[in-house]
Amino acid sequence: MRYIYSIIGAIILLISGTQSAFAQKETTITRTILGCTLGTSTLDSVTIRLQELGAEFEPTNPTTPRAAGLLVTGGVTFASARPRILFIFIDKKLALINIIFLSKDDADRINRNLSLKYKNWEDTTTYKEEGGAVQDPRTFLLHTYTFAEDYKKDFQYSTLSYGDKTLLSKSAKIASEEL
C-alpha cells in the first residue's frame, strides 16, 4: 500500500504544481467510469458493478482501516482494450481509478482521444514518461506512458488515472499521520 501512497503523493504534487495553469480554464471531467463514480461509489457498489460486468478482481492488502483497493485483472473492456484496473477507496468512497494499458497502440489511441475530448489537455514529458493531464475543481485526469531505462525506446505500459481531489488530499493527510 506504500506504493499506492507514493503514486497518490506524486499525483497530488503534479496537480498542485499545475493547478494555477488549469484554474484559468473551464473543463468538466467525466467522473463515472465503468458505472462507478468518483467520490460517490462505495466499495460494495463497485464490487457489485464489477460482478455485473463479469470482471475478475481481488482486494488489495489494506494498510489502514480507512483505505482499500480492488485490482481488476480481467473480464473488463475499457475503450476496446482489456487493461488492468485498480480502484482505490478512502473511507469507503471511490477516490482513484488507475487503468493500466500494456499495448502502446491502446495507449496512443487513449491519449489521442483524451486530447480531442478535453480542450484543456496539456501534454507532459519527463525523462522516462510522457502523456498528458487535465483537471477541473473536483477531478484530475492524468495519462502517462512509462518506458524502459533507454529514453522512450521501449514502451512498458501506460497508466490512465482518474482521481477525486478531495479524497486524495484526505489520503495524503492520512498517510502523513501514519508516518
Backbone as a ProteinNet text record, in pm:
[ID]
protein_1_A
[PRIMARY]
MRYIYSIIGAIILLISGTQSAFAQKETTITRTILGCTLGTSTLDSVTIRLQELGAEFEPTNPTTPRAAGLLVTGGVTFASARPRILFIFIDKKLALINIIFLSKDDADRINRNLSLKYKNWEDTTTYKEEGGAVQDPRTFLLHTYTFAEDYKKDFQYSTLSYGDKTLLSKSAKIASEEL
[TERTIARY]
83.1	0	87.3	213.2	302.1	321.9	324.7	337.7	220	99.9	-19.1	-9.1	35.5	52.7	155.4	260.6	361.5	301.5	220.1	153.8	61.9	-18.1	-111.1	-34.9	74.9	155.5	212.4	262	317.7	210	92.3	-17.7	-58.7	-65.8	-101.5	2	130.3	233.8	218.4	189.7	169.4	51.2	-57	-176.3	-147.7	-85.2	-60.7	35.5	127.3	222.4	160.8	53.4	-8.7	-145.9	-189.7	-324.4	-351.7	-258.3	-283.8	-301.1	-228.8	-243	-379.8	-428.5	-557.5	-673.6	-651.8	-759.2	-822.7	-748.2	-796.9	-892	-892.2	-966.5	-1085.4	-1189.5	-1308.2	-1307.7	-1325	-1332.9	-1415	-1494	-1562	-1519.6	-1454.4	-1401.6	-1506.7	-1516.6	-1604.6	-1565.8	-1662.7	-1635.8	-1689.5	-1764.4	-1818.5	-1746.9	-1677.5	-1600.3	-1648.2	-1687.4	-1738.5	-1856.2	-1935.8	-2051.5	-2018.8	-1895.2	-1851.3	-1813.4	-1866.3	-1848.1	-1752.1	-1650.8	-1553.9	-1624.9	-1583.1	-1636.5	-1773.3	-1839.9	-1976.1	-1986.4	-1933.9	-1945	-1869.9	-1929.8	-1869.2	-1799.5	-1721	-1654.6	-1757.6	-1867.5	-1971.4	-2036.8	-2068.1	-2133.9	-2040.2	-1910.7	-1814.8	-1798.4	-1796.2	-1786.8	-1906.2	-2024.9	-2145.8	-2137.5	-2092.8	-2082	-1980.8	-1867.7	-1767.3	-1820.9	-1900.5	-1962.4	-2059.5	-2136.6	-2228.6	-2154.1	-2034.8	-1954.6	-1881.1	-1886	-1815.4	-1665.4	-1624.8	-1482.3	-1419.7	-1291.2	-1209.7	-1136.1	-1155	-1093.1	-1065.4	-977.8	-942.7	-910.8	-934.2	-899.1	-747.3	-700.6	-559	-542.4	-420.6	-395.1	-407.1	-503.6	-516.4	-405.8	-358.6	-258.4	-320.5	-440.2	-510.8	-657.4	-730	-873.4	-947.9	-885.1	-951.4	-922.6	-834.5	-800.3	-826.7	-870	-894	-874.3	-860.1	-843.4	-897.5	-932.2	-972.3	-889.4	-828.7	-749.8	-826.5	-858.8	-928.7	-823.2	-821.8	-719.7	-774.6	-904.9	-960.4	-1110.7	-1164.1	-1308.1	-1371.1	-1293.6	-1347.8	-1281.4	-1363.6	-1312.3	-1329.8	-1224.7	-1228.7	-1175	-1257.4	-1217.6	-1160.2	-1227.8	-1194.7	-1063.4	-1007	-885.5	-920.8	-834	-852.6	-739.9	-753.3	-647	-660.9	-561.1	-570.8	-620.5	-705.3	-766.6	-753.6	-713.8	-702.4	-796	-889.9	-981	-928.5	-911.7	-866	-979.2	-1003.8	-1109.9	-1049.7	-1100	-1063.3	-1193.3	-1194.3	-1316.1	-1436.4	-1412.7	-1513	-1572.3	-1516.1	-1561	-1453.6	-1495.4	-1403.4	-1322.8	-1190.4	-1102.6	-1020	-979.4	-885.9	-909.6	-904	-908.8	-784.7	-700.7	-582.9	-610.5	-601.1	-624	-491.7	-441.5	-308.3	-321.7	-264.6	-266.5	-129.2	-125.9	1	36.8	-52.8	-30.6	-7.6	98.1	126.4	18.1	-35.3	-143.2	-265.1	-301.5	-412.8	-380.6	-258.6	-217.8	-223.2	-173.6	-175.6	-319.4	-405.6	-546	-613	-590	-647.6	-596.5	-466.6	-407.9	-464.4	-474.3	-528.2	-673.8	-755	-895.6	-913.1	-830.7	-839.6	-802.1	-697.9	-656.7	-763.4	-842.7	-952.5	-1075.1	-1100.2	-1218.2	-1206.5	-1087.9	-1069.1	-986.8	-1051.2	-983	-865.1	-863	-755.2	-647.3	-646.9	-549.4	-409.1	-322.3	-184.5	-91.1	-6.3	93.5	200.2	247.6	353.6	464.6	585.5	700	803.8	857.8	970.1	1071.8	1176.4	1282.6	1231.1	1152.7	1107.4	956.7	887.1	742.3	697.2	584.2	517.8	369.5	288.6	144.3	77.3	-24.4	-96.7	-184.2	-243.1	-325.8	-425.8	-531.8	-632	-697.9	-751.3	-822.3	-932.1	-1026.5	-1130.9	-1131	-1221.2	-1216.1	-1227.2	-1290.3	-1312.4	-1231.4	-1183.5	-1128.7	-1000.6	-910.2	-795.2	-795.8	-737.2	-722.1	-580	-507.2	-366.1	-340.3	-271.7	-232.8	-82	-11.9	133.3	176.6	275	342.4	466.7	499.7	623.2	708.7	834.8	928.6	1038.8	1114.2	1227.7	1338.4	1449.2	1561.1	1608.9	1612.5	1657.8	1544.2	1572.3	1475.7	1379.4	1254	1142.6	1162.9	1242.7	1261.9	1182.5	1159.6	1094.6	972.2	854.3	728.9	705.8	672.1	640.7	489.1	425.9	282.3	241.5	112.5	64.5	-39.5	-52.9	-148	-240.4	-368.6	-471.6	-531.1	-520	-565.4	-675.6	-787	-895.8	-898.6	-895.4	-893.3	-983.8	-1039.1	-1118.2	-1021.9	-1010.1	-911.1	-933.1	-1057	-1085.1	-1043.2	-1081.2	-1046.5	-896.7	-830.6	-685.8	-610.2	-660.3	-599.4	-615.6	-731.7	-757.1	-661.3	-637.8	-546.9	-405.4	-362.1	-227.6	-214.1	-318.2	-315.1	-309.3	-385.3	-385.1	-245.4	-183.6	-50.5	52.5	45.1	142	121.6	-1.4	-29	24.7	24.6	72.8	223.9	292.6	438.5	484.8
-118.3	0	124.4	113.5	229.5	273.9	176.6	207.3	293.9	258.3	335.1	475.2	487.4	620.1	701.5	636.4	706.4	758.2	674.7	717.3	834.6	822.9	929.7	1058	1046.8	1165.1	1231.1	1150.3	1205	1274.7	1216.3	1277.1	1408.8	1412.2	1536.4	1644.4	1608.5	1706.6	1759.1	1671.1	1712.7	1807.5	1772.5	1855.8	1993.5	1996.8	2125.8	2212.1	2149.5	2225.6	2285.6	2225	2275.4	2335.7	2340	2384.2	2525.8	2617.6	2756	2769.7	2690.8	2696.8	2646.7	2541.8	2486.3	2566.7	2638.8	2710.3	2814.9	2864.3	2966.6	2909.8	2780.2	2718.7	2641.1	2628.9	2555.5	2416.5	2316.1	2178.2	2101.7	2007.7	1916	1775.5	1708	1574.2	1470.4	1368.9	1256.2	1193.4	1178.1	1120	977.5	931.5	796.4	711.6	611.1	520.9	379.2	307.7	170.7	162.8	269.2	272	301.9	341.5	372	520.6	593.1	737.5	777.1	855.5	906	985.8	963.8	1038.9	994.6	907.7	865.2	714.7	638.8	492.5	437.8	337.3	272	144.1	87.2	-40.1	-146.9	-152.1	-252.1	-230.6	-105.1	-79.5	-107.1	-79.4	-109.6	-260.7	-331.5	-477.8	-535.8	-487.7	-534.9	-502.6	-381.4	-341.4	-429.6	-458.3	-544.4	-684.5	-735	-866	-863.7	-754.8	-740.1	-740.6	-682	-674.8	-806.1	-900.1	-1027.2	-1014.1	-919	-891.9	-994.4	-1018.2	-1096.6	-993.8	-1000.2	-899.6	-958	-888.3	-930	-806.1	-812.2	-698.5	-687	-564.4	-542.7	-538.7	-553.9	-551.5	-409.5	-386.5	-251.4	-225.2	-101.5	-65.8	5.1	57.6	122.8	84	100.4	71.6	170.4	283	386.1	375	284.3	268.5	124.9	109.2	-23.5	-16.5	-131.2	-134.1	-261.2	-252.4	-367.7	-367.2	-480.8	-494.8	-582.2	-525.1	-598.5	-653.5	-784.6	-848	-901.6	-900.1	-949.1	-935.9	-959.5	-960.3	-825.4	-717.8	-584	-522.3	-463	-391.1	-242.5	-165.8	-20.8	39.4	114.1	177.3	73.5	-38.2	-152.7	-222.2	-194.7	-262.5	-344.6	-437.1	-517.6	-484.9	-373.4	-330.3	-392.6	-364.5	-393.5	-264.6	-278.9	-161.5	-173.4	-63.6	-58.1	50.3	10.4	103.3	125.7	251.1	285.1	358.1	317	375.3	438.9	554.3	621.5	641.4	595.6	598.9	542.6	432.6	354.7	425.1	537.5	608.5	595.5	583.2	568.8	697.4	688	804.5	808.7	692.1	689	563.6	580.7	468	475.8	373.1	361.7	252.1	286.6	190.9	172.8	50.7	23.2	-48.8	14.1	-41.4	-97.6	-220.6	-286	-276.5	-223.3	-208.9	-61.4	-32.7	105.7	157.8	71.8	114.7	160.5	84.2	124.8	256.5	268.7	390.4	511.3	495.9	606.6	647.3	548.7	577.8	651.6	606.6	671.9	816	834.7	968.7	1062.4	1013.9	1093.6	1130.8	1034.5	1061.9	1161.3	1149.5	1243	1384.4	1396.2	1529.6	1594.5	1512.5	1566.6	1598.4	1516.8	1534.7	1656.1	1674.9	1783.2	1894.6	2009.6	2119.7	2172.8	2148.3	2199.1	2094.4	1986.9	1880.2	1937.2	1908.3	1956.9	1838.4	1841.2	1736.4	1748.1	1633.1	1631.3	1538.8	1571.5	1488	1496.4	1379.5	1373.3	1277.6	1246.7	1160.8	1026.3	955.9	822.5	815.8	928	927.1	1041.4	1020.3	1126.3	1099	1191.9	1174.6	1309.2	1320.7	1445.7	1446.9	1564.1	1580.8	1692.6	1685.5	1791	1780	1891.2	1886.1	1989.2	1965.8	2062.5	2081.8	2159.3	2183.3	2058.6	1951.4	1833.3	1711.9	1708.4	1586.4	1614.2	1516.3	1524.5	1400.3	1415.4	1306.9	1313.6	1204.3	1200.1	1072.8	1085.9	969.8	975.2	870.9	867	739.7	755	641.8	615.6	490.5	455.9	371.9	412.2	346.1	280.8	192.4	127	229.8	184.4	271.9	357.4	300.4	379.4	471.9	597.4	705.4	680.2	652.3	640.3	541	438.3	340.9	213	178.4	51.9	77.6	82.6	105.4	-8.1	28	-71.1	-80	33.8	39.6	185.9	211	346.4	336.1	444.5	449.2	567.4	540.4	643.1	653.5	771.3	789.3	893.8	854.9	946.9	958.3	1080	1093.5	1202	1178	1276.5	1356.1	1485	1567.5	1571.3	1581.3	1589.9	1462.7	1348.2	1221.5	1193.9	1231.1	1209.1	1300.9	1421	1510.1	1451.3	1396.1	1328.9	1211.1	1136.5	1022.8	1065.9	1175.7	1226.3	1263.7	1321.9	1356.7	1231.1	1129.6	1002.4	941.9	940.7	882.8	957	1089.5	1165.4	1145.8	1125	1098.3	962.3	867.1	733.4	725.7	817.8	816	877.8
0	0	0	46.7	40.1	-103	-195.8	-337.6	-381.8	-335.3	-370.6	-312.8	-187	-128.5	-206.1	-253.2	-333.5	-462.6	-528.5	-652.2	-623.8	-518.3	-483.7	-452.6	-376.7	-344.2	-468.3	-561.5	-685.8	-767.1	-771.2	-845.7	-781.7	-649.6	-580.6	-607	-606.8	-638.8	-780.9	-874.3	-1012.8	-1022.4	-953.7	-957	-898.3	-780.7	-716.2	-796.1	-867.9	-948.9	-1072.3	-1122	-1244.4	-1220.4	-1096.7	-1066.5	-1111.8	-1094	-1132.7	-1283.1	-1359.2	-1504.4	-1547.4	-1482.2	-1519.4	-1461.9	-1353.7	-1287.8	-1378.5	-1473	-1563.9	-1669.3	-1689.6	-1798.4	-1744.6	-1827.6	-1787.6	-1850.6	-1767.3	-1812.4	-1710.7	-1756.8	-1667	-1706.9	-1615	-1641.2	-1604.2	-1686	-1659.9	-1526.1	-1435.6	-1303.9	-1291.2	-1390.7	-1387.1	-1491.1	-1444.6	-1530	-1500.7	-1605	-1592.3	-1494.8	-1487.1	-1398.6	-1253.4	-1224.2	-1087.8	-1083.1	-984.4	-978.8	-867.7	-905.3	-807.3	-698.1	-573.7	-461.4	-414.7	-490.8	-458.3	-439.3	-534.6	-528.5	-407.9	-346.7	-231.2	-274.8	-185.8	-212.3	-248.2	-174.7	-201.5	-337.6	-372.4	-500.5	-617.9	-603	-709.7	-724.1	-612.5	-617.6	-692.8	-663	-731.9	-880.8	-913.7	-1054.6	-1129.3	-1067.5	-1130.9	-1152.7	-1057.7	-1074.8	-1192.4	-1206.1	-1318.5	-1451.7	-1453.4	-1575.4	-1604.2	-1510.6	-1527.5	-1508.2	-1427.8	-1406.4	-1312.6	-1336.3	-1243.3	-1157.6	-1025.4	-938.3	-801.6	-730	-594.2	-511.5	-381.8	-296.8	-283.1	-267.5	-238.6	-88.4	-41.3	102.8	155.3	244.6	301	403.4	405.8	505.1	623.1	603.2	712.9	704	812.5	807.3	717	685.2	605.3	456.1	414	272.9	229.4	105	49.7	-101.1	-162.9	-307.8	-368.1	-495.8	-574.9	-701.9	-733.8	-854.7	-952.8	-1068.8	-1173.8	-1268.5	-1285.1	-1368.3	-1500.2	-1517.6	-1642.7	-1647.4	-1767.4	-1785	-1812.1	-1814.1	-1836.9	-1958.9	-2043.5	-2159.2	-2133.8	-2157.9	-2142	-2270.6	-2340.6	-2467.1	-2562.7	-2574.8	-2661.4	-2626.4	-2511.8	-2464.5	-2340.3	-2304.4	-2182.9	-2084.9	-2015.8	-1925.2	-1786.6	-1704.6	-1560.7	-1495.8	-1396	-1333.9	-1183.6	-1120.7	-974.9	-922.9	-838.1	-772.2	-631	-591.1	-456.6	-383.5	-261	-179.4	-55.2	-18.8	105.4	182.9	305.1	387.2	310.9	241.4	169	47.4	6.1	-114.4	-221.7	-345.9	-457.7	-477.3	-458.8	-466.2	-593.4	-644.5	-756.4	-839.6	-971.9	-1063.3	-1149.9	-1143.6	-1230.4	-1331.4	-1459.1	-1566.8	-1638.9	-1641.6	-1695.9	-1830.1	-1933.5	-2068.6	-2100.8	-2147.2	-2178.4	-2326.7	-2407.1	-2550.9	-2585.3	-2657.7	-2698.3	-2792.7	-2878.3	-2967.5	-2887.5	-2783.7	-2697.4	-2627.3	-2575.9	-2505.8	-2598.4	-2720.3	-2816.6	-2850.5	-2869	-2900.5	-2784.9	-2662.7	-2545	-2535.2	-2549.3	-2537.9	-2645.5	-2766.6	-2877.7	-2849.9	-2804.4	-2776.1	-2661.3	-2558.3	-2446	-2488.9	-2571.7	-2616	-2704.5	-2774.6	-2854.5	-2768.3	-2667.1	-2582.5	-2491.7	-2431.6	-2335.3	-2398.9	-2422.1	-2490.9	-2410.6	-2280.6	-2194.6	-2168.9	-2246.2	-2228.9	-2244.5	-2148.2	-2150.4	-2166	-2266.8	-2284.1	-2176.4	-2127.1	-2025.8	-2072.3	-2038.7	-2074.2	-1963	-1922.9	-1830.7	-1890.9	-1817	-1868.2	-1917.6	-1833.5	-1870.6	-1893.2	-1887.7	-1903.9	-1993.5	-2056.3	-2130.3	-2122.8	-2166.8	-2163.5	-2159	-2074.8	-2064.1	-1941.4	-1915.1	-1796.2	-1816.4	-1739.7	-1733.9	-1596.6	-1548	-1420.7	-1417.7	-1329.4	-1301.4	-1149.4	-1093.9	-949.3	-861.6	-910.2	-827.5	-868.5	-993.8	-1050.6	-1127.3	-1127.6	-1217.3	-1304.7	-1421.9	-1517.1	-1568.8	-1556.1	-1592.9	-1672.9	-1785.7	-1863.9	-1883.7	-1839.3	-1854.2	-1923.4	-2008.7	-2071.3	-1987.5	-1964.3	-1895.4	-1989.5	-2001.4	-2090.6	-2009.6	-2073	-2007.6	-1986	-1933.6	-1900	-2016.3	-2136.3	-2250.6	-2294.5	-2293	-2312.2	-2428.9	-2394.8	-2488.2	-2601.7	-2582.4	-2688.2	-2665.1	-2540.4	-2510.3	-2421.8	-2483.5	-2412.8	-2312.7	-2189.3	-2086.6	-2065.1	-2034.8	-2010.9	-2002.7	-2002	-1974.3	-1863.7	-1789.4	-1678.6	-1697.5	-1696.8	-1703.4	-1564	-1502.1	-1363.9	-1357.1	-1297.4	-1266.2	-1114.8	-1061	-915.8	-863.2	-747	-674.5	-587.1	-611.8	-542	-391.3	-347.2	-203.5	-131.3	-184.8	-120.1	-125.6	-234.9	-244	-148.5	-129.5	-31.2	108.9	135.5	263.5	279.8	172.9	176.3	208.7	150.9	178.7	326	382.9	525.7	612.1	573.2	647	642.9	523.7	508.2	592.3	596.2	674.4	823.7	865.1	1006.5	1048.5	954.7	985.4	992.9	926.7	927.6	1052.6
[MASK]
+++++++++++++++++++++++++++++++++++++++++++++++++++++++++++++++++++++++++++++++++++++++++++++++++++++++++++++++++++++++++++++++++++++++++++++++++++++++++++++++++++++++++++++++++++

